[in-house]
Amino acid sequence: MRLGRQFPPRLGKQSGEGRDCRRFPAVLISRQRGPQRLPSALSRRGGLRNRSPGRWIIGRVQRRTVLSTQRLTLTTWIEEDLGELALLHSDPETMRYVRLGRPESREESRDLLASYLREQADRGWTKWRVADQRGRLVGRAGFGGHGRDRELGYTIRRDMWGQGVASEIAQALVRWHREHNGTAPRMRLLAYAALENLPSRRVLEKADLVFTGHAEHNGMNCAIYELPGEP
Ligand SMILES: CC(C)(COP(=O)(O)OP(=O)(O)OC[C@H]1O[C@@H](n2cnc3c(N)ncnc32)[C@H](O)[C@@H]1OP(=O)(O)O)[C@@H](O)C(=O)NCCC(=O)NCCS
């Protein structure tokens, strides 16, 4: 593979994945190791020049749809989503009851995004990207791991609050949990909401979770909710 002739690659013709893929960045994909960041792929000993061309393809990393509701789509993330995730997490009011209860830096969001990518690859579930019908970020929602339990969580862009978005997502995630909880040991579905976070508690109740007690969680006094009848 002669890099001088191949880069920049003519991606539209090579990926063959339709028009939507133009929004996603080009990557080198090792047939053994999957997508590789371009600099690390090139810096391997001998670069790509001495390698069998059959080991590499040029493609695009795409978000994969996990579930859809009437208005929203939940997808996996790509590294290029960092900017919008960091923006969501930079708003003090949005972050008041989330994680450490304060706005987060771009570096913290980078670490968080890395953990989402890792969890998705390792176990197939994480907190996913929530988008509207035009693909714009609405928030993030899904599951954290909590011992052997799944912990339901959601954070919605502030200008979208009060439109039933979190309720729509939470109910869809409860369905997803039930449909993806078949193998023993089955997981419980839990959620924590700060006692004074009344909108979030209402969202959980509307998604059929029931209040089971109190706990300190991330330094906040929280109400615990559980999906009854599980595992
Ligand atoms: C909490 C949050 C997810 C709610 O999202 P949302 O899309 O606005 O929620 P919805 O519109 O689906 O539903 C909110 C419900 O709370 C109710 N509600 C709103 N303010 C309320 C209040 N002060 N007291 C009681 N209920 C309230 C609404 O009426 C609605 O219930 P209804 O459908 O029965 O009328 C959103 O505010 C958010 O992202 N906050 C920041 C992150 C966060 O706190 N995440 C949860 C961590 S546990």
The ligand as an ORCA input file, in Angstrom:
! r2SCAN-3c Opt
* xyz 0 1
  C     -34.483     15.348     34.926
  C     -34.583     15.438     33.407
  C     -33.932     14.223     32.803
  C     -36.061     15.484     33.018
  O     -36.111     15.499     31.604
  P     -37.415     15.992     30.830
  O     -37.289     15.568     29.409
  O     -37.626     17.423     31.084
  O     -38.541     15.139     31.579
  P     -40.030     14.876     31.081
  O     -40.511     16.085     30.367
  O     -40.090     13.564     30.372
  O     -40.816     14.625     32.443
  C     -40.634     15.406     33.571
  C     -41.765     15.102     34.542
  O     -41.457     15.763     35.785
  C     -42.518     16.606     36.099
  N     -41.976     17.733     36.834
  C     -41.283     18.768     36.354
  N     -40.952     19.583     37.370
  C     -41.441     19.027     38.504
  C     -41.431     19.397     39.877
  N     -40.835     20.510     40.291
  N     -42.061     18.590     40.751
  C     -42.647     17.445     40.363
  N     -42.693     17.044     39.064
  C     -42.093     17.845     38.162
  C     -43.136     17.005     34.783
  O     -44.450     17.500     34.932
  C     -43.089     15.664     34.071
  O     -44.098     14.787     34.544
  P     -45.501     14.579     33.724
  O     -45.125     14.013     32.395
  O     -46.285     13.640     34.584
  O     -46.128     15.940     33.615
  C     -33.911     16.730     32.884
  O     -34.380     17.815     33.621
  C     -32.383     16.673     32.976
  O     -31.715     16.193     32.071
  N     -31.860     17.196     34.086
  C     -30.399     17.236     34.272
  C     -29.804     15.845     34.405
  C     -30.476     15.047     35.495
  O     -30.835     15.553     36.550
  N     -30.599     13.758     35.218
  C     -31.182     12.804     36.141
  C     -30.168     12.337     37.107
  S     -30.925     11.199     38.255
*
